[in-house]
């Protein structure tokens, strides 16, 4: 059966991050399988920027419009990808009309907020538990994250793997780093406080540290670490060349739930060094494609010894098609009788809305 899927998300293009990449590639693979998507994202509404992070848009007051879009579309399944204002509006519609839906946990939102605002982690996780509690399935990228969330009181958690484009990210690309002193240690991602970049930048090691990306901490870190190379945001083949021309990819983040950049680097044959945090701890141990250690310097030194052919071979195990197929399986969290009621409920929505308007008139 080909599905009509409604996706609500606060993360979408032109943003460049792992959430957007995951959603876009999942949609592409699902569409190849014959499924249809209707996307509700922040671009469709009036927005304001997060105070210290202009790339993040907040769709304030979007509930009425989100409800209208959801009523006009007749989905077989509803997936809410983020916990922002678009996600909150879609969740409210589903709760109001008792529509089943699924969610995904892409970002360690409580840690993200606590890094910027004086908000205790306990408050952030209380909000996240509340948001995801009605979800038929909460999709997560790794077993470690699943165990962590279950220990924090989350329920209905299911795995949702990730993939990598092994055609774009491949070995043997033309060098891009010029005559920079080796070894070249590269980071790709947001230049932001939650990425723990100073744990990497402050290391006393020979060679060159290269950071690819942009973000609110960019100018501060440029001034503080003048010996590092800040290459700015890179895309497509140029991004692949930065991965490929590196001796080791360094992932210092403690707050990511997976880290797509890890598998992108591996696909070019570049080994990865990281802390034993969510994401790396599920991807790297036993892979022969990287090293993790509580001492990031040790992890880098160990990663530099790895055969790049083994790294590429490991990356080839990741598939966006497998990611899409797992996503589709997760859209069916309810017993068959409950799922057949979804169409009935959706068809009754316009009638319920008209009745509600008459009652309040």
C-alpha positions in Angstrom: 0.0 0.0 0.0 1.4 3.4 -1.0 1.0 5.9 1.9 0.1 9.6 2.0 2.4 10.9 4.8 2.1 14.2 6.5 5.4 15.4 7.9 5.5 18.4 10.4 9.0 19.8 11.1 10.7 23.0 12.4 13.9 21.9 10.7 14.0 22.2 6.9 15.8 23.8 4.0 17.6 26.1 3.7 18.9 25.0 7.1 22.0 22.7 6.8 22.1 20.1 9.5 21.7 16.4 10.2 18.0 16.6 10.9 17.3 18.2 7.5 19.6 15.8 5.7 17.9 12.8 7.4 14.4 14.0 6.6 15.2 14.9 3.0 17.0 11.7 2.1 14.3 9.6 3.9 11.6 11.4 1.8 13.5 10.8 -1.4 13.8 7.1 -0.8 10.2 6.7 0.3 9.0 8.5 -2.8 11.1 6.1 -4.9 9.0 3.3 -3.2 5.8 5.0 -4.3 4.8 6.9 -1.1 3.6 10.5 -1.1 4.6 13.3 1.4 3.0 16.6 2.4 5.5 18.7 4.4 4.5 21.4 6.9 7.6 23.4 7.8 8.5 26.9 9.2 8.9 28.4 5.7 5.1 28.4 5.3 4.6 30.8 8.2 5.7 34.1 9.7 8.8 33.5 11.7 11.3 35.1 14.1 14.9 34.0 14.6 16.2 32.4 17.7 17.9 35.3 19.6 21.6 34.2 19.2 21.1 31.8 16.3 19.5 33.4 13.3 19.5 30.2 11.2 16.9 28.7 13.6 13.4 30.1 12.8 10.5 30.1 15.2 7.0 29.9 13.6 5.1 31.7 16.3 1.2 31.6 16.2 1.1 29.0 13.5 -1.6 26.7 15.0 -4.6 27.9 12.9 -2.7 27.6 9.7 -1.2 24.2 10.6 -4.7 22.9 11.5 -6.1 24.1 8.2 -3.3 22.3 6.2 -3.8 19.1 8.2 -7.6 19.2 7.6 -7.2 19.7 3.9 -4.8 16.8 3.5 -5.9 13.2 4.0 -2.8 11.4 5.3 -2.5 7.7 6.0 0.1 8.6 8.6 1.3 11.7 10.5 4.9 12.2 11.6 6.1 15.1 13.8 9.8 15.4 13.5 10.6 18.3 15.9 9.5 19.8 19.2 9.4 23.4 18.0 6.3 25.5 17.3 5.3 23.7 14.1 5.7 20.4 15.9 3.7 21.7 18.9 0.9 22.9 16.6 0.7 19.5 14.7 0.7 17.7 18.1 -2.2 19.9 19.3 -4.2 19.1 16.2 -3.6 15.3 16.6 -4.5 15.5 20.3 -7.6 17.6 19.7 -9.0 15.1 17.1 -7.5 12.0 18.6 -5.4 11.3 15.6 -2.5 8.8 15.9 0.9 10.1 15.1 4.6 9.3 15.5 7.6 11.5 16.5 11.4 11.4 16.3 14.0 12.5 18.7 16.8 14.1 16.6 18.4 16.6 19.0 19.3 16.5 22.7 17.1 19.6 23.1 17.5 19.9 26.9 21.3 20.1 26.7 21.0 22.4 23.7 18.8 24.9 25.7 20.9 24.5 28.9 24.0 25.5 27.0 22.4 28.8 26.1 19.9 29.6 28.9 19.8 29.1 32.7 17.3 26.2 32.3 17.9 23.0 34.3 18.1 19.8 32.3 15.3 18.4 34.4 12.9 21.0 33.0 14.0 20.3 29.5 13.5 16.6 29.8 10.1 17.1 31.5 9.0 19.1 28.4 10.4 16.4 26.1 8.6 13.6 28.0 5.3 15.5 27.8 5.8 16.2 24.1 6.6 12.6 23.1 4.3 10.8 25.5 1.2 10.6 23.1 3.4 9.4 20.2 2.7 5.9 18.9 6.4 5.5 18.3 9.4 7.8 19.2 12.0 7.1 16.6 15.7 7.3 17.7 18.9 6.8 15.9 21.0 4.6 18.3 20.5 2.0 21.0 22.4 4.1 23.5 20.0 7.0 23.0 17.1 4.6 23.4 18.4 3.3 26.7 19.0 6.8 27.9 15.5 8.0 27.1 13.9 4.9 28.6 15.8 5.5 31.8 14.4 9.0 31.8 10.8 7.8 31.5 10.2 7.9 27.8 8.0 5.2 26.3 7.2 3.6 22.8 10.8 4.0 21.5 11.8 2.4 18.3 15.1 2.5 16.3 15.4 4.5 13.1 18.8 4.0 11.5 20.7 6.5 9.3 22.5 6.4 5.9 25.2 8.0 3.9 25.7 9.0 0.3 28.6 6.8 -0.7 28.7 8.2 -4.2 29.2 11.8 -3.2 31.4 11.0 -0.2 34.1 8.8 -1.6 37.9 8.3 -1.5 40.3 9.6 -4.1 39.0 13.2 -4.5 41.2 16.1 -5.5 43.0 17.6 -2.5 41.6 20.9 -1.2 43.7 21.8 1.9 46.8 22.9 -0.1 50.1 22.8 1.7 48.7 22.9 5.3 50.9 21.1 7.8 49.9 17.5 8.4 48.2 15.8 10.0 45.0 17.7 9.1 42.3 17.2 11.7 38.9 18.3 10.4 35.6 19.1 12.0 32.4 19.6 10.0 29.2 21.1 11.5 27.7 24.0 13.3 30.2 26.3 15.0 28.2 26.5 18.2 28.7 26.1 21.9 26.8 22.8 22.1 29.3 21.2 19.8 32.0 21.3 22.4 34.5 22.6 19.9 37.0 24.1 22.3 37.7 20.5 23.6 39.2 20.0 20.1 40.7 23.5 19.5 42.6 23.7 22.7 44.5 20.4 22.1 48.3 20.8 21.8 49.0 18.7 18.8 51.1 18.9 15.6 49.4 19.6 12.3 46.4 21.7 11.4 42.9 22.0 12.8 40.3 22.7 10.1 36.7 23.6 10.9 34.0 23.6 8.2 30.7 25.3 8.9 29.1 28.4 10.3 27.3 29.3 13.5 26.9 31.8 16.4 30.4 31.0 17.9 32.3 31.4 14.7 33.8 34.9 15.2 34.6 34.2 18.9 36.5 31.1 18.1 38.3 32.6 15.1 39.7 35.3 17.4 40.5 32.9 20.2 42.2 30.3 18.0 44.0 32.1 15.2 46.1 29.0 14.2 43.0 27.1 13.3 41.6 27.2 9.7 37.9 28.2 9.5 36.8 27.3 6.0 33.1 28.4 6.4 30.2 26.4 5.1 30.9 23.9 2.3 28.6 21.9 0.1 28.5 19.0 -2.4 31.8 18.1 -3.9 33.8 20.7 -2.0 32.5 19.4 1.3 33.4 15.8 0.2 36.9 17.0 -0.7 37.4 18.5 2.8 36.5 15.2 4.3 38.7 13.2 1.9 41.8 15.5 2.3 41.8 15.1 6.0 43.9 12.7 8.0 41.4 12.4 10.8 37.9 13.6 11.3 37.3 15.0 14.9 33.8 14.9 16.4 34.0 16.5 19.9 30.2 16.9 20.4 28.6 15.4 23.5 25.1 16.4 22.6 24.4 14.9 19.2 22.1 11.9 18.9 23.9 10.3 15.9 26.2 12.6 13.9 25.7 12.1 10.1 29.1 13.8 9.6 30.7 10.8 11.1 29.5 8.4 8.4 30.1 11.0 5.7 33.8 11.3 6.8 34.1 7.5 6.9 32.7 7.2 3.4 35.7 9.1 2.1 38.0 6.8 4.0 38.8 9.3 6.8 38.9 7.7 10.3 37.0 9.4 13.1 38.1 10.4 16.6 35.4 11.2 19.2 34.4 11.1 22.8 32.4 8.0 24.0 29.1 9.9 23.7 25.7 9.2 22.0 26.3 8.6 18.3 30.0 7.8 18.3 29.7 5.1 21.0 27.2 3.3 18.8 29.0 3.8 15.5 32.7 3.5 16.2 33.6 0.7 18.6 34.5 -2.5 16.7 34.2 -0.8 13.4 37.8 -0.5 12.5 36.9 3.0 11.3 37.7 5.2 14.2 38.6 5.6 17.9 36.8 6.9 20.9 38.3 7.9 24.2 37.6 10.2 27.1 40.9 11.8 26.2 40.2 13.3 22.7 44.0 13.6 22.0 44.4 9.8 22.5 41.4 9.1 20.2 43.0 11.2 17.5 46.3 9.5 17.8 44.7 6.1 17.6 42.5 7.1 14.6 45.5 8.3 12.7 46.9 4.7 12.7 43.8 3.2 10.9 43.9 1.9 7.4 41.6 4.1 5.3 40.4 1.2 3.2 38.8 -0.4 6.3 37.1 2.9 7.0 35.5 3.1 3.6 34.4 -0.5 3.8 32.6 0.1 7.1 30.8 3.2 5.7 29.4 1.2 2.8 27.2 -0.7 5.3 25.0 2.4 5.8 22.1 2.8 3.4 19.4 5.5 3.0 17.1 2.9 1.6 17.3 0.9 4.9 16.7 4.2 6.7 13.5 4.8 4.7 12.2 1.3 5.1 12.7 1.4 8.9 10.9 4.8 9.0 7.9 3.3 7.1 7.7 0.4 9.4 7.7 2.7 12.4 4.7 4.6 11.0 2.4 1.6 11.9 2.5 1.6 15.7 -1.1 0.7 16.3 -3.1 -2.6 16.1 -5.0 -3.0 12.8 -8.4 -1.9 14.1 -7.0 1.3 15.4 -5.2 2.0 12.1 -8.4 1.5 10.0 -10.1 4.1 12.2 -7.6 6.7 11.1 -9.3 7.3 7.7 -12.7 7.5 9.4 -11.4 10.1 11.8 -9.8 12.2 9.1 -12.9 12.2 6.9 -14.9 13.4 9.9 -12.6 16.3 10.6 -14.3 18.9 8.4 -17.7 18.0 9.8 -16.4 18.2 13.4 -14.8 21.6 12.6 -18.1 23.0 11.2 -20.0 21.7 14.3 -17.4 23.3 16.6 -17.6 26.6 14.9 -21.5 26.6 15.2 -21.3 25.8 18.9 -18.9 28.7 19.5 -20.8 31.2 17.3 
